[in-house]
Amino acid sequence: MRVLIETIHIAVGLIAAAAIAWAAAWSYPRATNDIWLVAYACMVAVVAMGIGPLRKAYAIDRRHMTPTPGPRDDG
């Protein structure tokens, strides 16, 4: 579940960066290429900053999914 939440956070960050870049490029057409270049760099940064929390969430989810070894009741 935590992995899903972190993935959604990354997706929302990418959507927000694209929306801001689109608005900036629309408002200043002469710099459209530069605006999108910076936007792509920001999107890479969003993904890079999301990798750490995503790995941590995966480890926590995996730890909760694996059964803990305990005494067996079959004899």
N, CA, C, O and CB atoms as a CASP TS submission, in Angstrom:
PFRMAT TS
TARGET T0000
AUTHOR 0000-0000-0000
METHOD Language model
MODEL 1
PARENT N/A
ATOM      1  N   MET     1       0.823  -1.195   0.000  1.00  0.00           N
ATOM      2  CA  MET     1       0.000   0.000   0.000  1.00  0.00           C
ATOM      3  C   MET     1       0.866   1.258   0.000  1.00  0.00           C
ATOM      4  O   MET     1       0.548   2.243  -0.665  1.00  0.00           O
ATOM      5  CB  MET     1      -0.936  -0.001   1.206  1.00  0.00           C
ATOM      6  N   ARG     2       1.963   1.211   0.753  1.00  0.00           N
ATOM      7  CA  ARG     2       2.839   2.386   0.804  1.00  0.00           C
ATOM      8  C   ARG     2       3.490   2.659  -0.551  1.00  0.00           C
ATOM      9  O   ARG     2       3.696   3.812  -0.930  1.00  0.00           O
ATOM     10  CB  ARG     2       3.920   2.196   1.871  1.00  0.00           C
ATOM     11  N   VAL     3       3.811   1.588  -1.271  1.00  0.00           N
ATOM     12  CA  VAL     3       4.408   1.756  -2.596  1.00  0.00           C
ATOM     13  C   VAL     3       3.430   2.473  -3.526  1.00  0.00           C
ATOM     14  O   VAL     3       3.827   3.347  -4.297  1.00  0.00           O
ATOM     15  CB  VAL     3       4.814   0.383  -3.190  1.00  0.00           C
ATOM     16  N   LEU     4       2.178   2.108  -3.452  1.00  0.00           N
ATOM     17  CA  LEU     4       1.158   2.765  -4.271  1.00  0.00           C
ATOM     18  C   LEU     4       1.066   4.251  -3.936  1.00  0.00           C
ATOM     19  O   LEU     4       0.970   5.087  -4.834  1.00  0.00           O
ATOM     20  CB  LEU     4      -0.208   2.092  -4.069  1.00  0.00           C
ATOM     21  N   ILE     5       1.093   4.575  -2.662  1.00  0.00           N
ATOM     22  CA  ILE     5       1.011   5.976  -2.238  1.00  0.00           C
ATOM     23  C   ILE     5       2.213   6.762  -2.750  1.00  0.00           C
ATOM     24  O   ILE     5       2.056   7.875  -3.251  1.00  0.00           O
ATOM     25  CB  ILE     5       0.927   6.074  -0.701  1.00  0.00           C
ATOM     26  N   GLU     6       3.413   6.192  -2.628  1.00  0.00           N
ATOM     27  CA  GLU     6       4.612   6.887  -3.113  1.00  0.00           C
ATOM     28  C   GLU     6       4.580   7.042  -4.635  1.00  0.00           C
ATOM     29  O   GLU     6       4.997   8.073  -5.163  1.00  0.00           O
ATOM     30  CB  GLU     6       5.882   6.126  -2.686  1.00  0.00           C
ATOM     31  N   THR     7       4.093   6.031  -5.329  1.00  0.00           N
ATOM     32  CA  THR     7       3.983   6.120  -6.786  1.00  0.00           C
ATOM     33  C   THR     7       2.995   7.210  -7.189  1.00  0.00           C
ATOM     34  O   THR     7       3.224   7.942  -8.152  1.00  0.00           O
ATOM     35  CB  THR     7       3.549   4.766  -7.377  1.00  0.00           C
ATOM     36  N   ILE     8       1.908   7.312  -6.453  1.00  0.00           N
ATOM     37  CA  ILE     8       0.931   8.379  -6.721  1.00  0.00           C
ATOM     38  C   ILE     8       1.553   9.749  -6.464  1.00  0.00           C
ATOM     39  O   ILE     8       1.303  10.693  -7.213  1.00  0.00           O
ATOM     40  CB  ILE     8      -0.335   8.195  -5.845  1.00  0.00           C
ATOM     41  N   HIS     9       2.364   9.864  -5.410  1.00  0.00           N
ATOM     42  CA  HIS     9       3.031  11.140  -5.141  1.00  0.00           C
ATOM     43  C   HIS     9       3.947  11.534  -6.299  1.00  0.00           C
ATOM     44  O   HIS     9       3.983  12.698  -6.699  1.00  0.00           O
ATOM     45  CB  HIS     9       3.837  11.058  -3.832  1.00  0.00           C
ATOM     46  N   ILE    10       4.681  10.571  -6.832  1.00  0.00           N
ATOM     47  CA  ILE    10       5.562  10.859  -7.964  1.00  0.00           C
ATOM     48  C   ILE    10       4.735  11.277  -9.177  1.00  0.00           C
ATOM     49  O   ILE    10       5.075  12.242  -9.862  1.00  0.00           O
ATOM     50  CB  ILE    10       6.438   9.629  -8.305  1.00  0.00           C
ATOM     51  N   ALA    11       3.660  10.559  -9.438  1.00  0.00           N
ATOM     52  CA  ALA    11       2.806  10.892 -10.588  1.00  0.00           C
ATOM     53  C   ALA    11       2.203  12.286 -10.448  1.00  0.00           C
ATOM     54  O   ALA    11       2.146  13.040 -11.420  1.00  0.00           O
ATOM     55  CB  ALA    11       1.686   9.855 -10.740  1.00  0.00           C
ATOM     56  N   VAL    12       1.756  12.627  -9.251  1.00  0.00           N
ATOM     57  CA  VAL    12       1.191  13.965  -9.020  1.00  0.00           C
ATOM     58  C   VAL    12       2.266  15.033  -9.223  1.00  0.00           C
ATOM     59  O   VAL    12       1.986  16.093  -9.783  1.00  0.00           O
ATOM     60  CB  VAL    12       0.591  14.070  -7.590  1.00  0.00           C
ATOM     61  N   GLY    13       3.482  14.763  -8.776  1.00  0.00           N
ATOM     62  CA  GLY    13       4.578  15.707  -8.992  1.00  0.00           C
ATOM     63  C   GLY    13       4.869  15.921 -10.465  1.00  0.00           C
ATOM     64  O   GLY    13       5.117  17.047 -10.896  1.00  0.00           O
ATOM     65  N   LEU    14       4.839  14.844 -11.240  1.00  0.00           N
ATOM     66  CA  LEU    14       5.070  14.967 -12.679  1.00  0.00           C
ATOM     67  C   LEU    14       3.944  15.733 -13.365  1.00  0.00           C
ATOM     68  O   LEU    14       4.189  16.549 -14.254  1.00  0.00           O
ATOM     69  CB  LEU    14       5.218  13.586 -13.308  1.00  0.00           C
ATOM     70  N   ILE    15       2.728  15.467 -12.954  1.00  0.00           N
ATOM     71  CA  ILE    15       1.582  16.187 -13.528  1.00  0.00           C
ATOM     72  C   ILE    15       1.651  17.667 -13.175  1.00  0.00           C
ATOM     73  O   ILE    15       1.381  18.523 -14.018  1.00  0.00           O
ATOM     74  CB  ILE    15       0.251  15.584 -13.027  1.00  0.00           C
ATOM     75  N   ALA    16       2.012  17.969 -11.934  1.00  0.00           N
ATOM     76  CA  ALA    16       2.123  19.374 -11.523  1.00  0.00           C
ATOM     77  C   ALA    16       3.225  20.086 -12.302  1.00  0.00           C
ATOM     78  O   ALA    16       3.039  21.222 -12.738  1.00  0.00           O
ATOM     79  CB  ALA    16       2.399  19.472 -10.012  1.00  0.00           C
ATOM     80  N   ALA    17       4.369  19.429 -12.480  1.00  0.00           N
ATOM     81  CA  ALA    17       5.463  20.040 -13.239  1.00  0.00           C
ATOM     82  C   ALA    17       5.044  20.283 -14.686  1.00  0.00           C
ATOM     83  O   ALA    17       5.360  21.327 -15.258  1.00  0.00           O
ATOM     84  CB  ALA    17       6.717  19.148 -13.191  1.00  0.00           C
ATOM     85  N   ALA    18       4.341  19.330 -15.273  1.00  0.00           N
ATOM     86  CA  ALA    18       3.885  19.502 -16.656  1.00  0.00           C
ATOM     87  C   ALA    18       2.855  20.625 -16.764  1.00  0.00           C
ATOM     88  O   ALA    18       2.876  21.395 -17.724  1.00  0.00           O
ATOM     89  CB  ALA    18       3.289  18.193 -17.188  1.00  0.00           C
ATOM     90  N   ALA    19       1.962  20.720 -15.792  1.00  0.00           N
ATOM     91  CA  ALA    19       0.946  21.779 -15.823  1.00  0.00           C
ATOM     92  C   ALA    19       1.579  23.158 -15.672  1.00  0.00           C
ATOM     93  O   ALA    19       1.201  24.100 -16.368  1.00  0.00           O
ATOM     94  CB  ALA    19      -0.092  21.557 -14.716  1.00  0.00           C
ATOM     95  N   ILE    20       2.529  23.271 -14.772  1.00  0.00           N
ATOM     96  CA  ILE    20       3.212  24.558 -14.584  1.00  0.00           C
ATOM     97  C   ILE    20       3.997  24.924 -15.835  1.00  0.00           C
ATOM     98  O   ILE    20       3.985  26.079 -16.262  1.00  0.00           O
ATOM     99  CB  ILE    20       4.155  24.507 -13.358  1.00  0.00           C
ATOM    100  N   ALA    21       4.681  23.941 -16.429  1.00  0.00           N
ATOM    101  CA  ALA    21       5.444  24.208 -17.648  1.00  0.00           C
ATOM    102  C   ALA    21       4.518  24.603 -18.794  1.00  0.00           C
ATOM    103  O   ALA    21       4.825  25.515 -19.561  1.00  0.00           O
ATOM    104  CB  ALA    21       6.276  22.978 -18.040  1.00  0.00           C
ATOM    105  N   TRP    22       3.387  23.914 -18.906  1.00  0.00           N
ATOM    106  CA  TRP    22       2.445  24.253 -19.970  1.00  0.00           C
ATOM    107  C   TRP    22       1.950  25.687 -19.802  1.00  0.00           C
ATOM    108  O   TRP    22       1.879  26.442 -20.771  1.00  0.00           O
ATOM    109  CB  TRP    22       1.256  23.271 -19.975  1.00  0.00           C
ATOM    110  N   ALA    23       1.608  26.059 -18.571  1.00  0.00           N
ATOM    111  CA  ALA    23       1.121  27.419 -18.322  1.00  0.00           C
ATOM    112  C   ALA    23       2.210  28.450 -18.602  1.00  0.00           C
ATOM    113  O   ALA    23       1.938  29.510 -19.166  1.00  0.00           O
ATOM    114  CB  ALA    23       0.627  27.556 -16.874  1.00  0.00           C
ATOM    115  N   ALA    24       3.437  28.138 -18.210  1.00  0.00           N
ATOM    116  CA  ALA    24       4.534  29.072 -18.454  1.00  0.00           C
ATOM    117  C   ALA    24       4.816  29.203 -19.950  1.00  0.00           C
ATOM    118  O   ALA    24       5.032  30.309 -20.447  1.00  0.00           O
ATOM    119  CB  ALA    24       5.800  28.615 -17.713  1.00  0.00           C
ATOM    120  N   ALA    25       4.815  28.088 -20.663  1.00  0.00           N
ATOM    121  CA  ALA    25       5.065  28.131 -22.106  1.00  0.00           C
ATOM    122  C   ALA    25       3.937  28.854 -22.838  1.00  0.00           C
ATOM    123  O   ALA    25       4.178  29.551 -23.823  1.00  0.00           O
ATOM    124  CB  ALA    25       5.228  26.711 -22.664  1.00  0.00           C
ATOM    125  N   TRP    26       2.726  28.688 -22.362  1.00  0.00           N
ATOM    126  CA  TRP    26       1.594  29.381 -22.970  1.00  0.00           C
ATOM    127  C   TRP    26       1.690  30.889 -22.750  1.00  0.00           C
ATOM    128  O   TRP    26       1.370  31.681 -23.636  1.00  0.00           O
ATOM    129  CB  TRP    26       0.276  28.849 -22.401  1.00  0.00           C
ATOM    130  N   SER    27       2.136  31.271 -21.556  1.00  0.00           N
ATOM    131  CA  SER    27       2.163  32.696 -21.239  1.00  0.00           C
ATOM    132  C   SER    27       3.354  33.424 -21.860  1.00  0.00           C
ATOM    133  O   SER    27       3.308  34.641 -22.042  1.00  0.00           O
ATOM    134  CB  SER    27       2.185  32.882 -19.745  1.00  0.00           C
ATOM    135  N   TYR    28       4.416  32.692 -22.186  1.00  0.00           N
ATOM    136  CA  TYR    28       5.593  33.328 -22.777  1.00  0.00           C
ATOM    137  C   TYR    28       6.087  32.457 -23.931  1.00  0.00           C
ATOM    138  O   TYR    28       7.038  31.695 -23.758  1.00  0.00           O
ATOM    139  CB  TYR    28       6.722  33.540 -21.709  1.00  0.00           C
ATOM    140  N   PRO    29       5.462  32.556 -25.098  1.00  0.00           N
ATOM    141  CA  PRO    29       5.757  31.647 -26.209  1.00  0.00           C
ATOM    142  C   PRO    29       7.188  31.727 -26.740  1.00  0.00           C
ATOM    143  O   PRO    29       7.693  30.749 -27.292  1.00  0.00           O
ATOM    144  CB  PRO    29       4.818  31.922 -27.324  1.00  0.00           C
ATOM    145  N   ARG    30       7.841  32.865 -26.585  1.00  0.00           N
ATOM    146  CA  ARG    30       9.202  32.991 -27.122  1.00  0.00           C
ATOM    147  C   ARG    30      10.190  32.087 -26.405  1.00  0.00           C
ATOM    148  O   ARG    30      11.234  31.757 -26.966  1.00  0.00           O
ATOM    149  CB  ARG    30       9.671  34.429 -27.026  1.00  0.00           C
ATOM    150  N   ALA    31       9.890  31.683 -25.194  1.00  0.00           N
ATOM    151  CA  ALA    31      10.813  30.844 -24.424  1.00  0.00           C
ATOM    152  C   ALA    31      10.283  29.426 -24.232  1.00  0.00           C
ATOM    153  O   ALA    31      10.664  28.740 -23.283  1.00  0.00           O
ATOM    154  CB  ALA    31      11.082  31.474 -23.069  1.00  0.00           C
ATOM    155  N   THR    32       9.421  28.997 -25.115  1.00  0.00           N
ATOM    156  CA  THR    32       8.787  27.685 -24.952  1.00  0.00           C
ATOM    157  C   THR    32       9.810  26.559 -24.846  1.00  0.00           C
ATOM    158  O   THR    32       9.691  25.695 -23.978  1.00  0.00           O
ATOM    159  CB  THR    32       7.848  27.413 -26.114  1.00  0.00           C
ATOM    160  N   ASN    33      10.807  26.562 -25.716  1.00  0.00           N
ATOM    161  CA  ASN    33      11.806  25.486 -25.683  1.00  0.00           C
ATOM    162  C   ASN    33      12.586  25.484 -24.376  1.00  0.00           C
ATOM    163  O   ASN    33      12.827  24.425 -23.797  1.00  0.00           O
ATOM    164  CB  ASN    33      12.772  25.622 -26.858  1.00  0.00           C
ATOM    165  N   ASP    34      12.976  26.650 -23.915  1.00  0.00           N
ATOM    166  CA  ASP    34      13.719  26.732 -22.659  1.00  0.00           C
ATOM    167  C   ASP    34      12.861  26.323 -21.469  1.00  0.00           C
ATOM    168  O   ASP    34      13.335  25.650 -20.554  1.00  0.00           O
ATOM    169  CB  ASP    34      14.251  28.142 -22.454  1.00  0.00           C
ATOM    170  N   ILE    35      11.616  26.728 -21.486  1.00  0.00           N
ATOM    171  CA  ILE    35      10.705  26.374 -20.391  1.00  0.00           C
ATOM    172  C   ILE    35      10.540  24.867 -20.315  1.00  0.00           C
ATOM    173  O   ILE    35      10.592  24.292 -19.228  1.00  0.00           O
ATOM    174  CB  ILE    35       9.330  27.052 -20.578  1.00  0.00           C
ATOM    175  N   TRP    36      10.341  24.219 -21.460  1.00  0.00           N
ATOM    176  CA  TRP    36      10.160  22.764 -21.441  1.00  0.00           C
ATOM    177  C   TRP    36      11.449  22.039 -21.077  1.00  0.00           C
ATOM    178  O   TRP    36      11.406  20.977 -20.456  1.00  0.00           O
ATOM    179  CB  TRP    36       9.661  22.277 -22.795  1.00  0.00           C
ATOM    180  N   LEU    37      12.591  22.597 -21.455  1.00  0.00           N
ATOM    181  CA  LEU    37      13.868  21.999 -21.053  1.00  0.00           C
ATOM    182  C   LEU    37      14.002  21.987 -19.535  1.00  0.00           C
ATOM    183  O   LEU    37      14.377  20.973 -18.945  1.00  0.00           O
ATOM    184  CB  LEU    37      15.047  22.765 -21.684  1.00  0.00           C
ATOM    185  N   VAL    38      13.697  23.108 -18.913  1.00  0.00           N
ATOM    186  CA  VAL    38      13.743  23.189 -17.451  1.00  0.00           C
ATOM    187  C   VAL    38      12.685  22.282 -16.831  1.00  0.00           C
ATOM    188  O   VAL    38      12.929  21.653 -15.801  1.00  0.00           O
ATOM    189  CB  VAL    38      13.541  24.643 -16.982  1.00  0.00           C
ATOM    190  N   ALA    39      11.527  22.214 -17.447  1.00  0.00           N
ATOM    191  CA  ALA    39      10.460  21.347 -16.929  1.00  0.00           C
ATOM    192  C   ALA    39      10.884  19.887 -16.960  1.00  0.00           C
ATOM    193  O   ALA    39      10.625  19.147 -16.011  1.00  0.00           O
ATOM    194  CB  ALA    39       9.169  21.536 -17.739  1.00  0.00           C
ATOM    195  N   TYR    40      11.532  19.464 -18.042  1.00  0.00           N
ATOM    196  CA  TYR    40      11.997  18.074 -18.108  1.00  0.00           C
ATOM    197  C   TYR    40      13.049  17.804 -17.037  1.00  0.00           C
ATOM    198  O   TYR    40      13.062  16.731 -16.434  1.00  0.00           O
ATOM    199  CB  TYR    40      12.571  17.761 -19.502  1.00  0.00           C
ATOM    200  N   ALA    41      13.921  18.766 -16.802  1.00  0.00           N
ATOM    201  CA  ALA    41      14.916  18.602 -15.734  1.00  0.00           C
ATOM    202  C   ALA    41      14.231  18.494 -14.373  1.00  0.00           C
ATOM    203  O   ALA    41      14.641  17.701 -13.526  1.00  0.00           O
ATOM    204  CB  ALA    41      15.914  19.782 -15.735  1.00  0.00           C
ATOM    205  N   CYS    42      13.195  19.288 -14.171  1.00  0.00           N
ATOM    206  CA  CYS    42      12.440  19.205 -12.913  1.00  0.00           C
ATOM    207  C   CYS    42      11.734  17.864 -12.778  1.00  0.00           C
ATOM    208  O   CYS    42      11.651  17.312 -11.681  1.00  0.00           O
ATOM    209  CB  CYS    42      11.415  20.342 -12.827  1.00  0.00           C
ATOM    210  N   MET    43      11.228  17.340 -13.879  1.00  0.00           N
ATOM    211  CA  MET    43      10.566  16.039 -13.830  1.00  0.00           C
ATOM    212  C   MET    43      11.556  14.931 -13.485  1.00  0.00           C
ATOM    213  O   MET    43      11.226  14.010 -12.737  1.00  0.00           O
ATOM    214  CB  MET    43       9.886  15.737 -15.167  1.00  0.00           C
ATOM    215  N   VAL    44      12.755  15.019 -14.023  1.00  0.00           N
ATOM    216  CA  VAL    44      13.793  14.050 -13.663  1.00  0.00           C
ATOM    217  C   VAL    44      14.118  14.165 -12.183  1.00  0.00           C
ATOM    218  O   VAL    44      14.308  13.153 -11.508  1.00  0.00           O
ATOM    219  CB  VAL    44      15.068  14.264 -14.511  1.00  0.00           C
ATOM    220  N   ALA    45      14.182  15.389 -11.672  1.00  0.00           N
ATOM    221  CA  ALA    45      14.452  15.590 -10.248  1.00  0.00           C
ATOM    222  C   ALA    45      13.323  15.030  -9.383  1.00  0.00           C
ATOM    223  O   ALA    45      13.586  14.456  -8.326  1.00  0.00           O
ATOM    224  CB  ALA    45      14.649  17.079  -9.951  1.00  0.00           C
ATOM    225  N   VAL    46      12.087  15.187  -9.813  1.00  0.00           N
ATOM    226  CA  VAL    46      10.948  14.643  -9.057  1.00  0.00           C
ATOM    227  C   VAL    46      11.062  13.127  -8.962  1.00  0.00           C
ATOM    228  O   VAL    46      10.863  12.549  -7.894  1.00  0.00           O
ATOM    229  CB  VAL    46       9.601  15.041  -9.723  1.00  0.00           C
ATOM    230  N   VAL    47      11.381  12.491 -10.076  1.00  0.00           N
ATOM    231  CA  VAL    47      11.526  11.030 -10.067  1.00  0.00           C
ATOM    232  C   VAL    47      12.717  10.626  -9.208  1.00  0.00           C
ATOM    233  O   VAL    47      12.620   9.682  -8.423  1.00  0.00           O
ATOM    234  CB  VAL    47      11.694  10.486 -11.506  1.00  0.00           C
ATOM    235  N   ALA    48      13.840  11.327  -9.345  1.00  0.00           N
ATOM    236  CA  ALA    48      15.032  10.989  -8.562  1.00  0.00           C
ATOM    237  C   ALA    48      14.781  11.152  -7.063  1.00  0.00           C
ATOM    238  O   ALA    48      15.227  10.327  -6.266  1.00  0.00           O
ATOM    239  CB  ALA    48      16.214  11.864  -8.991  1.00  0.00           C
ATOM    240  N   MET    49      14.073  12.208  -6.680  1.00  0.00           N
ATOM    241  CA  MET    49      13.779  12.404  -5.259  1.00  0.00           C
ATOM    242  C   MET    49      12.741  11.417  -4.749  1.00  0.00           C
ATOM    243  O   MET    49      12.639  11.201  -3.541  1.00  0.00           O
ATOM    244  CB  MET    49      13.299  13.821  -5.016  1.00  0.00           C
ATOM    245  N   GLY    50      11.973  10.818  -5.641  1.00  0.00           N
ATOM    246  CA  GLY    50      10.977   9.846  -5.222  1.00  0.00           C
ATOM    247  C   GLY    50      11.507   8.433  -5.086  1.00  0.00           C
ATOM    248  O   GLY    50      10.835   7.578  -4.510  1.00  0.00           O
ATOM    249  N   ILE    51      12.700   8.168  -5.603  1.00  0.00           N
ATOM    250  CA  ILE    51      13.242   6.812  -5.558  1.00  0.00           C
ATOM    251  C   ILE    51      13.532   6.371  -4.130  1.00  0.00           C
ATOM    252  O   ILE    51      13.213   5.241  -3.760  1.00  0.00           O
ATOM    253  CB  ILE    51      14.510   6.722  -6.395  1.00  0.00           C
ATOM    254  N   GLY    52      14.126   7.237  -3.325  1.00  0.00           N
ATOM    255  CA  GLY    52      14.438   6.879  -1.938  1.00  0.00           C
ATOM    256  C   GLY    52      13.199   6.515  -1.126  1.00  0.00           C
ATOM    257  O   GLY    52      13.152   5.433  -0.542  1.00  0.00           O
ATOM    258  N   PRO    53      12.202   7.385  -1.074  1.00  0.00           N
ATOM    259  CA  PRO    53      10.977   7.029  -0.355  1.00  0.00           C
ATOM    260  C   PRO    53      10.273   5.804  -0.936  1.00  0.00           C
ATOM    261  O   PRO    53       9.652   5.036  -0.200  1.00  0.00           O
ATOM    262  CB  PRO    53      10.028   8.199  -0.361  1.00  0.00           C
ATOM    263  N   LEU    54      10.367   5.620  -2.245  1.00  0.00           N
ATOM    264  CA  LEU    54       9.745   4.453  -2.867  1.00  0.00           C
ATOM    265  C   LEU    54      10.437   3.164  -2.426  1.00  0.00           C
ATOM    266  O   LEU    54       9.771   2.169  -2.142  1.00  0.00           O
ATOM    267  CB  LEU    54       9.785   4.579  -4.397  1.00  0.00           C
ATOM    268  N   ARG    55      11.755   3.178  -2.370  1.00  0.00           N
ATOM    269  CA  ARG    55      12.495   1.999  -1.904  1.00  0.00           C
ATOM    270  C   ARG    55      12.198   1.712  -0.441  1.00  0.00           C
ATOM    271  O   ARG    55      12.048   0.554  -0.050  1.00  0.00           O
ATOM    272  CB  ARG    55      14.003   2.196  -2.102  1.00  0.00           C
ATOM    273  N   LYS    56      12.114   2.759   0.364  1.00  0.00           N
ATOM    274  CA  LYS    56      11.798   2.585   1.783  1.00  0.00           C
ATOM    275  C   LYS    56      10.393   2.008   1.956  1.00  0.00           C
ATOM    276  O   LYS    56      10.180   1.114   2.776  1.00  0.00           O
ATOM    277  CB  LYS    56      11.918   3.928   2.531  1.00  0.00           C
ATOM    278  N   ALA    57       9.448   2.516   1.191  1.00  0.00           N
ATOM    279  CA  ALA    57       8.074   2.008   1.258  1.00  0.00           C
ATOM    280  C   ALA    57       8.013   0.554   0.808  1.00  0.00           C
ATOM    281  O   ALA    57       7.274  -0.243   1.385  1.00  0.00           O
ATOM    282  CB  ALA    57       7.135   2.867   0.393  1.00  0.00           C
ATOM    283  N   TYR    58       8.782   0.205  -0.212  1.00  0.00           N
ATOM    284  CA  TYR    58       8.811  -1.180  -0.681  1.00  0.00           C
ATOM    285  C   TYR    58       9.351  -2.106   0.403  1.00  0.00           C
ATOM    286  O   TYR    58       8.821  -3.196   0.614  1.00  0.00           O
ATOM    287  CB  TYR    58       9.666  -1.301  -1.954  1.00  0.00           C
ATOM    288  N   ALA    59      10.408  -1.669   1.092  1.00  0.00           N
ATOM    289  CA  ALA    59      10.978  -2.490   2.159  1.00  0.00           C
ATOM    290  C   ALA    59       9.980  -2.681   3.298  1.00  0.00           C
ATOM    291  O   ALA    59       9.858  -3.780   3.838  1.00  0.00           O
ATOM    292  CB  ALA    59      12.268  -1.855   2.691  1.00  0.00           C
ATOM    293  N   ILE    60       9.276  -1.631   3.661  1.00  0.00           N
ATOM    294  CA  ILE    60       8.283  -1.735   4.744  1.00  0.00           C
ATOM    295  C   ILE    60       7.137  -2.650   4.326  1.00  0.00           C
ATOM    296  O   ILE    60       6.708  -3.502   5.105  1.00  0.00           O
ATOM    297  CB  ILE    60       7.737  -0.335   5.126  1.00  0.00           C
ATOM    298  N   ASP    61       6.639  -2.479   3.104  1.00  0.00           N
ATOM    299  CA  ASP    61       5.549  -3.336   2.631  1.00  0.00           C
ATOM    300  C   ASP    61       5.988  -4.793   2.544  1.00  0.00           C
ATOM    301  O   ASP    61       5.233  -5.701   2.893  1.00  0.00           O
ATOM    302  CB  ASP    61       5.051  -2.858   1.264  1.00  0.00           C
ATOM    303  N   ARG    62       7.185  -5.003   2.086  1.00  0.00           N
ATOM    304  CA  ARG    62       7.685  -6.375   1.966  1.00  0.00           C
ATOM    305  C   ARG    62       7.842  -7.022   3.337  1.00  0.00           C
ATOM    306  O   ARG    62       7.550  -8.206   3.506  1.00  0.00           O
ATOM    307  CB  ARG    62       9.025  -6.394   1.218  1.00  0.00           C
ATOM    308  N   ARG    63       8.302  -6.253   4.310  1.00  0.00           N
ATOM    309  CA  ARG    63       8.466  -6.771   5.667  1.00  0.00           C
ATOM    310  C   ARG    63       7.116  -7.164   6.261  1.00  0.00           C
ATOM    311  O   ARG    63       7.024  -8.153   6.989  1.00  0.00           O
ATOM    312  CB  ARG    63       9.158  -5.728   6.563  1.00  0.00           C
ATOM    313  N   HIS    64       6.082  -6.407   5.960  1.00  0.00           N
ATOM    314  CA  HIS    64       4.752  -6.718   6.484  1.00  0.00           C
ATOM    315  C   HIS    64       4.090  -7.878   5.742  1.00  0.00           C
ATOM    316  O   HIS    64       3.202  -8.532   6.288  1.00  0.00           O
ATOM    317  CB  HIS    64       3.865  -5.490   6.403  1.00  0.00           C
ATOM    318  N   MET    65       4.508  -8.138   4.517  1.00  0.00           N
ATOM    319  CA  MET    65       3.896  -9.204   3.727  1.00  0.00           C
ATOM    320  C   MET    65       4.486 -10.580   4.035  1.00  0.00           C
ATOM    321  O   MET    65       3.790 -11.586   3.903  1.00  0.00           O
ATOM    322  CB  MET    65       4.054  -8.905   2.255  1.00  0.00           C
ATOM    323  N   THR    66       5.746 -10.642   4.440  1.00  0.00           N
ATOM    324  CA  THR    66       6.370 -11.937   4.694  1.00  0.00           C
ATOM    325  C   THR    66       5.957 -12.439   6.065  1.00  0.00           C
ATOM    326  O   THR    66       5.977 -11.684   7.036  1.00  0.00           O
ATOM    327  CB  THR    66       7.908 -11.841   4.592  1.00  0.00           C
ATOM    328  N   PRO    67       5.583 -13.705   6.152  1.00  0.00           N
ATOM    329  CA  PRO    67       5.189 -14.242   7.459  1.00  0.00           C
ATOM    330  C   PRO    67       6.402 -14.404   8.363  1.00  0.00           C
ATOM    331  O   PRO    67       7.499 -14.722   7.902  1.00  0.00           O
ATOM    332  CB  PRO    67       4.468 -15.591   7.296  1.00  0.00           C
ATOM    333  N   THR    68       6.194 -14.186   9.632  1.00  0.00           N
ATOM    334  CA  THR    68       7.282 -14.357  10.591  1.00  0.00           C
ATOM    335  C   THR    68       7.352 -15.826  10.985  1.00  0.00           C
ATOM    336  O   THR    68       6.326 -16.442  11.271  1.00  0.00           O
ATOM    337  CB  THR    68       7.080 -13.449  11.846  1.00  0.00           C
ATOM    338  N   PRO    69       8.555 -16.389  11.003  1.00  0.00           N
ATOM    339  CA  PRO    69       8.665 -17.796  11.387  1.00  0.00           C
ATOM    340  C   PRO    69       8.350 -17.963  12.868  1.00  0.00           C
ATOM    341  O   PRO    69       8.784 -17.173  13.706  1.00  0.00           O
ATOM    342  CB  PRO    69      10.076 -18.339  11.073  1.00  0.00           C
ATOM    343  N   GLY    70       7.609 -18.978  13.162  1.00  0.00           N
ATOM    344  CA  GLY    70       7.229 -19.240  14.543  1.00  0.00           C
ATOM    345  C   GLY    70       7.131 -20.734  14.771  1.00  0.00           C
ATOM    346  O   GLY    70       7.447 -21.520  13.877  1.00  0.00           O
ATOM    347  N   PRO    71       6.706 -21.127  15.932  1.00  0.00           N
ATOM    348  CA  PRO    71       6.582 -22.564  16.197  1.00  0.00           C
ATOM    349  C   PRO    71       5.499 -23.181  15.317  1.00  0.00           C
ATOM    350  O   PRO    71       4.458 -22.578  15.057  1.00  0.00           O
ATOM    351  CB  PRO    71       6.266 -22.816  17.686  1.00  0.00           C
ATOM    352  N   ARG    72       5.775 -24.379  14.879  1.00  0.00           N
ATOM    353  CA  ARG    72       4.826 -25.078  14.013  1.00  0.00           C
ATOM    354  C   ARG    72       3.907 -25.943  14.857  1.00  0.00           C
ATOM    355  O   ARG    72       4.314 -26.484  15.885  1.00  0.00           O
ATOM    356  CB  ARG    72       5.563 -25.939  12.961  1.00  0.00           C
ATOM    357  N   ASP    73       2.687 -26.065  14.420  1.00  0.00           N
ATOM    358  CA  ASP    73       1.694 -26.843  15.166  1.00  0.00           C
ATOM    359  C   ASP    73       1.451 -28.231  14.576  1.00  0.00           C
ATOM    360  O   ASP    73       0.531 -28.933  14.996  1.00  0.00           O
ATOM    361  CB  ASP    73       0.391 -26.087  15.217  1.00  0.00           C
ATOM    362  N   ASP    74       2.268 -28.624  13.610  1.00  0.00           N
ATOM    363  CA  ASP    74       1.983 -29.903  12.953  1.00  0.00           C
ATOM    364  C   ASP    74       2.721 -31.085  13.584  1.00  0.00           C
ATOM    365  O   ASP    74       2.721 -32.176  13.015  1.00  0.00           O
ATOM    366  CB  ASP    74       2.345 -29.813  11.493  1.00  0.00           C
ATOM    367  N   GLY    75       3.322 -30.899  14.695  1.00  0.00           N
ATOM    368  CA  GLY    75       3.900 -32.053  15.366  1.00  0.00           C
ATOM    369  C   GLY    75       5.259 -31.849  15.754  1.00  0.00           C
ATOM    370  O   GLY    75       5.877 -32.743  16.333  1.00  0.00           O
TER
END
